[in-house]
Amino acid sequence: MATISKEEAFADLVRDYENMWVAIIEEDGVEYVVGHGPTAVEAANEATDKGHPLAMLVRVPPFNARFI
């Protein structure tokens, strides 16, 4: 069975959220998206509405962006 790295798992997790903010929680070593939106406030509000007020907020960059 092939194993994937934590980075690959995170990339798979946020693949559908390009250029958006996501709210992420970790439970039992597994990360879940519990909110998303075009602004951090919208992602945080969705996470709070789902019972996760302390979710971590992350901005998913455009996939064609380069980092230096």
Backbone as ProteinMPNN parsed JSONL, in Angstrom:
{"seq_chain_A": "MATISKEEAFADLVRDYENMWVAIIEEDGVEYVVGHGPTAVEAANEATDKGHPLAMLVRVPPFNARFI", "coords_chain_A": {"N_chain_A": [[0.846, -1.162, 0.0], [0.623, 2.174, -0.906], [1.936, 5.037, 0.679], [1.021, 8.369, 1.531], [2.424, 11.619, 1.79], [2.191, 14.062, 4.444], [1.994, 16.595, 3.35], [1.013, 16.036, 0.767], [-1.469, 14.978, 1.456], [-2.652, 17.241, 2.597], [-2.743, 18.916, 0.349], [-4.58, 17.496, -1.225], [-6.795, 17.8, 0.419], [-7.44, 20.54, 0.24], [-7.871, 20.964, -2.428], [-10.281, 21.6, -3.793], [-10.736, 24.214, -3.121], [-9.473, 26.412, -4.275], [-8.006, 29.62, -4.272], [-9.491, 30.573, -2.117], [-10.586, 31.085, 1.312], [-10.204, 28.756, 3.947], [-11.498, 26.942, 6.728], [-10.092, 24.871, 9.045], [-10.044, 21.868, 10.921], [-8.528, 19.514, 13.178], [-8.913, 16.197, 13.954], [-8.231, 13.358, 15.754], [-5.805, 13.078, 14.378], [-6.495, 13.535, 11.754], [-7.225, 15.869, 9.235], [-9.872, 18.174, 8.586], [-11.986, 20.104, 6.463], [-14.032, 22.578, 7.617], [-15.303, 24.843, 6.988], [-15.603, 27.359, 4.455], [-14.889, 30.038, 2.147], [-14.956, 33.182, 0.295], [-13.851, 35.099, 1.922], [-12.032, 35.424, 5.035], [-13.676, 35.842, 7.197], [-16.162, 34.78, 6.398], [-15.481, 32.04, 6.129], [-14.743, 31.472, 8.78], [-17.153, 32.026, 10.12], [-18.84, 30.027, 9.044], [-17.553, 27.743, 10.033], [-17.877, 28.181, 12.792], [-20.672, 28.103, 12.965], [-20.997, 25.413, 12.525], [-20.1, 24.382, 14.838], [-17.387, 24.664, 15.452], [-15.633, 26.82, 16.64], [-12.936, 27.439, 17.006], [-11.463, 26.815, 14.77], [-8.716, 26.513, 12.493], [-7.672, 29.038, 10.272], [-6.931, 29.238, 6.84], [-5.493, 30.536, 3.924], [-6.012, 29.532, 0.701], [-3.928, 29.553, -1.96], [-4.014, 30.748, -5.437], [-3.629, 28.125, -7.775], [-1.833, 28.443, -9.793], [0.061, 30.128, -8.832], [3.312, 31.261, -7.804], [5.8, 30.694, -5.365], [8.415, 32.282, -3.664]], "CA_chain_A": [[0.0, 0.0, 0.0], [1.405, 3.397, -0.995], [1.619, 6.047, 1.678], [1.187, 9.73, 1.034], [2.989, 12.513, 2.791], [1.257, 15.011, 5.063], [1.831, 17.672, 2.383], [0.117, 15.556, -0.29], [-2.804, 14.862, 2.042], [-3.179, 18.596, 2.729], [-3.051, 19.379, -1.008], [-5.838, 16.845, -1.602], [-7.85, 18.359, 1.253], [-7.822, 21.886, -0.184], [-7.913, 21.011, -3.887], [-11.525, 22.209, -4.287], [-10.889, 25.533, -2.515], [-8.492, 27.316, -4.86], [-8.236, 31.056, -4.158], [-10.494, 30.804, -1.083], [-10.219, 30.845, 2.708], [-10.79, 27.544, 4.513], [-11.378, 26.711, 8.164], [-9.677, 23.469, 9.166], [-9.864, 21.283, 12.247], [-7.864, 18.209, 13.196], [-9.456, 15.255, 14.934], [-7.571, 12.046, 15.701], [-4.747, 13.098, 13.384], [-7.037, 13.744, 10.409], [-7.68, 17.239, 9.045], [-11.156, 18.328, 7.901], [-12.441, 21.454, 6.167], [-15.338, 22.775, 8.248], [-15.849, 26.094, 6.492], [-14.843, 27.971, 3.369], [-15.516, 31.209, 1.573], [-14.035, 34.143, -0.318], [-13.205, 35.883, 2.976], [-11.757, 34.693, 6.263], [-14.853, 35.972, 8.061], [-17.166, 33.8, 5.96], [-15.002, 30.701, 6.48], [-14.826, 31.353, 10.237], [-18.569, 31.962, 10.501], [-19.36, 28.698, 8.7], [-16.988, 26.798, 10.995], [-18.541, 28.429, 14.074], [-22.041, 27.586, 12.842], [-20.914, 23.952, 12.578], [-19.621, 23.984, 16.156], [-15.924, 24.665, 15.513], [-15.225, 28.235, 16.692], [-11.487, 27.593, 17.085], [-10.846, 26.23, 13.574], [-7.591, 27.24, 11.92], [-7.981, 29.637, 8.979], [-5.835, 29.167, 5.883], [-5.803, 31.043, 2.591], [-5.516, 28.637, -0.348], [-3.551, 30.438, -3.072], [-4.281, 30.23, -6.787], [-2.7, 27.024, -8.027], [-0.791, 28.839, -10.752], [0.937, 31.07, -8.153], [4.646, 30.774, -7.463], [6.338, 31.215, -4.122], [9.882, 32.414, -3.686]], "C_chain_A": [[0.902, 1.239, 0.0], [0.968, 4.372, 0.086], [1.819, 7.414, 1.055], [1.686, 10.608, 2.164], [1.898, 13.436, 3.341], [0.984, 16.17, 4.097], [0.881, 17.269, 1.255], [-1.311, 15.436, 0.226], [-3.441, 16.24, 2.183], [-3.565, 19.159, 1.364], [-4.361, 18.764, -1.502], [-7.019, 17.451, -0.843], [-8.347, 19.695, 0.714], [-7.969, 22.039, -1.697], [-9.148, 21.738, -4.438], [-11.718, 23.65, -3.823], [-9.849, 26.534, -3.024], [-8.936, 28.771, -4.711], [-9.338, 31.406, -3.151], [-9.847, 30.665, 0.299], [-10.9, 29.569, 3.171], [-10.554, 27.523, 6.02], [-11.153, 25.218, 8.342], [-9.59, 23.078, 10.638], [-9.104, 19.974, 12.089], [-8.47, 17.381, 14.306], [-8.809, 13.903, 14.711], [-6.528, 11.977, 14.591], [-5.206, 13.303, 11.955], [-7.569, 15.169, 10.323], [-8.959, 17.259, 8.204], [-11.413, 19.805, 7.621], [-13.839, 21.587, 6.741], [-15.968, 24.104, 7.851], [-14.989, 26.62, 5.36], [-15.606, 29.181, 2.85], [-14.484, 32.147, 0.978], [-13.332, 35.044, 0.696], [-12.992, 35.003, 4.203], [-12.961, 34.724, 7.191], [-15.917, 34.944, 7.68], [-16.755, 32.376, 6.326], [-15.119, 30.474, 7.983], [-16.27, 31.246, 10.704], [-19.174, 30.599, 10.197], [-18.842, 27.651, 9.687], [-17.659, 26.946, 12.356], [-19.958, 27.889, 14.063], [-22.075, 26.062, 12.932], [-20.34, 23.461, 13.904], [-18.114, 23.97, 16.326], [-15.396, 26.105, 15.538], [-13.713, 28.463, 16.719], [-10.755, 26.982, 15.885], [-9.721, 27.135, 13.07], [-7.992, 27.777, 10.549], [-6.742, 29.645, 8.1], [-6.32, 29.723, 4.555], [-5.187, 30.097, 1.581], [-5.19, 29.51, -1.548], [-4.035, 29.887, -4.407], [-3.228, 29.169, -7.117], [-1.625, 27.366, -9.052], [0.175, 29.854, -10.14], [2.285, 30.421, -7.853], [5.095, 31.44, -6.18], [7.853, 31.236, -4.191], [10.365, 32.446, -2.243]], "O_chain_A": [[1.829, 1.34, 0.804], [-0.221, 4.512, 0.371], [2.66, 7.603, 0.176], [1.404, 10.366, 3.337], [0.821, 13.561, 2.759], [-0.14, 16.669, 4.035], [0.042, 18.065, 0.834], [-2.259, 15.758, -0.49], [-4.633, 16.4, 1.922], [-4.602, 19.809, 1.234], [-5.165, 19.45, -2.132], [-8.11, 17.598, -1.395], [-9.55, 19.957, 0.73], [-8.173, 23.15, -2.186], [-9.051, 22.424, -5.456], [-12.757, 24.25, -4.101], [-9.402, 27.403, -2.276], [-10.087, 29.113, -4.986], [-10.033, 32.409, -3.309], [-8.718, 30.193, 0.43], [-12.056, 29.324, 2.824], [-9.543, 28.021, 6.514], [-11.93, 24.4, 7.85], [-9.127, 23.848, 11.479], [-9.047, 19.402, 11.001], [-8.531, 17.811, 15.458], [-8.838, 13.368, 13.603], [-6.379, 10.944, 13.938], [-4.392, 13.25, 11.032], [-8.276, 15.629, 11.22], [-9.117, 16.488, 7.258], [-11.094, 20.66, 8.447], [-14.732, 20.81, 6.402], [-17.049, 24.449, 8.329], [-13.787, 26.359, 5.31], [-16.807, 29.327, 3.082], [-13.281, 31.939, 1.133], [-12.33, 35.682, 0.371], [-13.663, 33.988, 4.391], [-13.236, 33.75, 7.891], [-16.507, 34.308, 8.554], [-17.585, 31.589, 6.782], [-15.547, 29.404, 8.416], [-16.574, 30.452, 11.595], [-19.939, 30.068, 11.002], [-19.592, 26.78, 10.127], [-17.975, 25.948, 13.004], [-20.402, 27.284, 15.039], [-23.073, 25.486, 13.368], [-20.117, 22.263, 14.079], [-17.606, 23.332, 17.248], [-14.783, 26.558, 14.571], [-13.259, 29.582, 16.476], [-9.568, 26.668, 15.973], [-9.775, 28.357, 13.206], [-8.586, 27.053, 9.75], [-5.65, 30.005, 8.54], [-7.427, 29.417, 4.112], [-3.975, 29.877, 1.594], [-6.085, 30.147, -2.104], [-4.417, 28.721, -4.51], [-2.059, 29.323, -6.764], [-0.623, 26.66, -9.167], [1.025, 30.392, -10.85], [2.386, 29.207, -7.674], [4.803, 32.612, -5.94], [8.482, 30.316, -4.714], [11.567, 32.553, -1.996]]}, "name": "protein", "num_of_chains": 1, "seq": "MATISKEEAFADLVRDYENMWVAIIEEDGVEYVVGHGPTAVEAANEATDKGHPLAMLVRVPPFNARFI"}
